[in-house]
Amino acid sequence: MLGLAVDSGTIRKWCHLVRSSPKIGPCREGPYAKGGVEPRLEDLLNDPVIQAILRCDRVSPNALRSLIDDARTSLKSRQFRM
């Protein structure tokens, strides 16, 4: 059996932090601050974080754009068959 020596005061503080309700901050403003609003694909592809991830994964923005366009076309053709 494994044993763990822990200060009981630390456990109480940790449990208090876990159980506390999340604080509701001020309402955010901006084009995508409300649910249901999605950014345009070009806005996402121009985002520096997305560009860094694409570089890390060795994916070009054009290749991703092409993949998404193909998926859109495929999904649209399936809707009309039903």
Secondary structure as UniProt FT lines:
FT   HELIX           8..19
FT   TURN            31..32
FT   TURN            35..36
FT   HELIX           41..45
FT   HELIX           48..56
FT   TURN            57..58
FT   HELIX           61..81
//
